[in-house]
Amino acid sequence: MTKHTKLGERVFVASTPKERVNGLLDRDRLNEGEGLLIPDCKSIHTIGMKFPIDVVFLDENNKVLGVLRGITPGVQKAQASGPGRKVLELPAGKALESLTSPGDQLAFVKVD
């Protein structure tokens, strides 16, 4: 069964070392439809962030391993249980709204 839900329309990929280090630190918020995908990542922190986020931990095939909702600024470390390979950061509330849960399969479509 598929949920046919959309988590984001503008998911940016943190592909350079600078993008990975900065993450969302220079942002005041994530707008509806936005997200940040961090490849080769098993854990995140929200130290220095200005807003709460939802965090979705993925394996190498984009299967959801875990979901943390409403992570507030200042959290020292949040990590996946199991073999996490990617992290998707979303606006707080999006994971609950979309009913995203462990076992879900995500698909990313590149749009030029």
Residue frames as qw, qx, qy, qz and C-alpha x, y, z in Angstrom:
[[0.000, 0.889, 0.458, 0.000, 0.00, 0.00, 0.00],
 [0.419, 0.183, -0.005, 0.889, 1.28, 3.46, -0.83],
 [0.094, -0.647, -0.475, 0.589, 0.23, 6.69, 0.84],
 [0.368, 0.605, 0.415, 0.571, 0.69, 8.83, -2.28],
 [0.249, -0.930, -0.172, 0.209, 1.71, 11.80, -0.17],
 [0.539, 0.633, -0.110, 0.544, 4.21, 14.50, -1.01],
 [0.621, -0.551, -0.255, 0.496, 6.71, 15.49, 1.66],
 [0.179, -0.699, 0.114, 0.683, 8.21, 18.31, -0.35],
 [0.648, 0.723, 0.233, 0.058, 8.39, 19.96, -3.72],
 [0.328, 0.835, -0.327, 0.296, 11.70, 21.75, -3.20],
 [0.855, -0.482, 0.121, 0.150, 14.03, 19.38, -1.38],
 [0.269, 0.855, -0.438, 0.064, 17.56, 20.65, -1.56],
 [0.955, -0.053, -0.180, 0.231, 20.50, 18.25, -1.37],
 [0.313, -0.878, 0.355, 0.072, 23.42, 19.16, 0.87],
 [0.942, 0.297, -0.014, 0.155, 26.06, 17.80, -1.48],
 [0.449, 0.631, -0.368, 0.515, 29.14, 19.93, -0.71],
 [0.534, -0.169, -0.600, 0.571, 31.06, 19.94, 2.57],
 [0.019, -0.077, 0.190, -0.979, 29.99, 23.57, 3.18],
 [0.569, -0.258, -0.337, -0.705, 26.31, 22.77, 2.57],
 [0.721, -0.247, -0.645, 0.059, 26.54, 19.79, 4.94],
 [0.388, -0.103, -0.501, 0.767, 28.15, 21.84, 7.71],
 [0.169, -0.073, 0.056, -0.981, 25.79, 24.81, 7.32],
 [0.000, -0.397, -0.916, 0.053, 22.64, 22.73, 6.87],
 [0.091, -0.778, -0.525, -0.333, 19.74, 24.94, 7.92],
 [0.475, -0.452, -0.323, 0.682, 21.74, 27.20, 10.24],
 [0.129, -0.105, 0.152, 0.974, 21.46, 30.24, 7.98],
 [0.244, -0.425, -0.647, -0.585, 17.68, 29.90, 7.60],
 [0.299, -0.174, 0.389, -0.854, 14.91, 31.44, 9.70],
 [0.725, 0.133, 0.491, -0.465, 12.46, 28.70, 8.68],
 [0.179, 0.031, 0.876, 0.447, 11.63, 26.03, 6.15],
 [0.484, 0.174, -0.076, -0.854, 8.72, 27.08, 3.98],
 [0.802, 0.187, 0.467, -0.322, 5.90, 24.68, 3.13],
 [0.848, 0.528, 0.003, -0.041, 7.17, 22.24, 0.51],
 [0.295, 0.765, -0.540, 0.190, 10.84, 22.73, 1.35],
 [0.918, -0.382, 0.101, 0.040, 13.25, 20.25, 2.84],
 [0.104, 0.777, -0.620, -0.026, 16.93, 19.41, 3.12],
 [0.998, 0.016, -0.063, 0.004, 18.32, 15.98, 2.22],
 [0.149, -0.787, 0.598, -0.014, 21.71, 15.16, 3.70],
 [0.916, 0.215, -0.336, -0.054, 23.30, 12.11, 2.06],
 [0.677, 0.195, -0.550, 0.448, 25.85, 9.93, 3.86],
 [0.173, -0.442, 0.376, -0.796, 24.51, 11.07, 7.23],
 [0.491, -0.271, -0.826, 0.061, 23.38, 9.12, 10.28],
 [0.343, -0.638, -0.524, 0.447, 22.83, 11.91, 12.80],
 [0.150, 0.684, 0.161, 0.696, 22.10, 15.61, 13.05],
 [0.297, -0.406, -0.507, 0.700, 22.06, 18.37, 15.65],
 [0.068, 0.827, 0.434, 0.350, 20.00, 21.54, 15.93],
 [0.468, -0.582, -0.142, 0.650, 22.48, 23.65, 17.86],
 [0.158, -0.307, 0.233, 0.909, 22.31, 27.19, 16.51],
 [0.006, 0.408, 0.740, 0.535, 19.08, 26.63, 14.58],
 [0.169, -0.038, 0.168, -0.970, 16.23, 29.11, 14.85],
 [0.708, 0.008, -0.079, -0.702, 13.22, 26.83, 14.36],
 [0.652, -0.141, 0.724, -0.173, 12.00, 23.27, 15.04],
 [0.455, 0.379, -0.634, -0.498, 12.11, 20.58, 12.34],
 [0.945, -0.030, 0.249, -0.211, 10.93, 17.05, 11.65],
 [0.007, -0.608, 0.767, 0.204, 13.70, 14.58, 10.88],
 [0.951, 0.173, 0.073, -0.245, 13.31, 11.47, 8.73],
 [0.316, -0.555, 0.744, 0.197, 16.13, 8.91, 8.77],
 [0.835, 0.433, -0.104, -0.323, 16.52, 6.85, 5.60],
 [0.779, -0.217, 0.509, 0.295, 18.50, 3.82, 4.47],
 [0.237, -0.327, 0.568, 0.717, 20.44, 3.70, 1.20],
 [0.081, 0.326, 0.812, 0.477, 17.24, 2.89, -0.72],
 [0.215, -0.257, -0.025, -0.942, 15.21, 5.76, 0.83],
 [0.578, -0.454, -0.666, -0.130, 13.24, 3.48, 3.13],
 [0.304, -0.725, 0.182, -0.591, 12.22, 5.28, 6.33],
 [0.561, 0.028, -0.739, 0.372, 14.05, 3.92, 9.37],
 [0.310, -0.507, -0.585, 0.553, 12.84, 6.46, 11.90],
 [0.021, 0.713, 0.289, 0.639, 11.00, 9.73, 12.31],
 [0.330, -0.368, -0.474, 0.729, 11.56, 12.42, 14.93],
 [0.031, 0.768, 0.479, 0.424, 8.91, 15.10, 15.10],
 [0.229, -0.935, -0.104, -0.251, 9.30, 18.66, 16.30],
 [0.757, -0.141, -0.190, 0.609, 12.99, 18.58, 17.13],
 [0.125, -0.980, -0.133, 0.077, 13.65, 21.91, 18.83],
 [0.400, 0.765, -0.343, 0.369, 16.70, 24.12, 18.40],
 [0.273, -0.707, 0.545, -0.357, 19.58, 23.21, 20.69],
 [0.973, -0.125, 0.163, -0.105, 19.41, 19.39, 20.50],
 [0.271, -0.697, 0.617, 0.246, 22.97, 18.08, 20.66],
 [0.066, 0.266, -0.890, -0.364, 22.44, 14.87, 18.70],
 [0.787, 0.206, 0.320, -0.485, 19.61, 13.00, 17.05],
 [0.071, 0.418, -0.835, -0.350, 20.39, 9.80, 15.21],
 [0.779, 0.079, -0.394, -0.481, 18.86, 6.88, 13.41],
 [0.672, -0.296, 0.660, -0.159, 18.48, 3.50, 14.99],
 [0.849, 0.300, 0.425, 0.098, 19.89, 1.02, 12.53],
 [0.610, -0.024, 0.399, 0.684, 21.86, 1.51, 9.34],
 [0.213, 0.895, 0.240, -0.310, 20.91, 5.12, 8.55],
 [0.624, 0.119, 0.369, 0.679, 22.42, 6.57, 5.39],
 [0.088, 0.429, 0.278, 0.855, 20.49, 9.80, 4.75],
 [0.065, -0.488, -0.592, 0.638, 18.61, 12.41, 6.70],
 [0.031, 0.559, 0.494, 0.665, 15.65, 14.41, 5.42],
 [0.115, -0.320, -0.463, 0.819, 14.87, 17.59, 7.36],
 [0.052, -0.561, -0.644, -0.518, 11.35, 18.98, 6.96],
 [0.245, -0.463, 0.112, -0.845, 9.22, 21.76, 8.44],
 [0.122, -0.001, 0.839, -0.530, 7.93, 20.80, 11.89],
 [0.585, 0.286, 0.417, -0.634, 4.58, 19.06, 11.58],
 [0.542, 0.437, -0.497, -0.518, 5.11, 17.69, 8.07],
 [0.178, 0.176, -0.968, 0.020, 5.90, 14.13, 9.21],
 [0.266, 0.264, 0.776, -0.507, 2.70, 13.94, 11.24],
 [0.501, 0.494, 0.022, -0.710, 0.60, 15.61, 8.52],
 [0.540, 0.430, -0.608, -0.393, 1.88, 13.09, 5.94],
 [0.919, -0.248, 0.190, -0.240, 1.71, 10.14, 8.36],
 [0.551, 0.580, -0.588, 0.118, 5.34, 9.30, 7.52],
 [0.770, -0.497, 0.338, -0.213, 6.45, 6.29, 9.53],
 [0.262, -0.480, 0.817, 0.180, 9.18, 3.63, 9.63],
 [0.549, 0.192, 0.807, 0.102, 8.89, 1.23, 6.72],
 [0.468, 0.811, 0.196, -0.290, 7.61, 3.84, 4.28],
 [0.663, 0.095, 0.410, 0.619, 9.41, 4.02, 0.94],
 [0.097, 0.829, 0.045, -0.549, 10.27, 7.51, -0.31],
 [0.668, 0.410, 0.397, 0.478, 10.93, 8.49, -3.91],
 [0.138, -0.707, 0.078, 0.689, 12.89, 11.56, -4.99],
 [0.611, 0.613, 0.417, 0.279, 12.36, 12.99, -8.45],
 [0.371, -0.356, 0.147, 0.845, 14.94, 15.41, -9.83],
 [0.349, 0.845, 0.404, 0.027, 13.44, 18.39, -11.58],
 [0.546, 0.052, 0.138, 0.824, 15.65, 20.66, -13.65]]
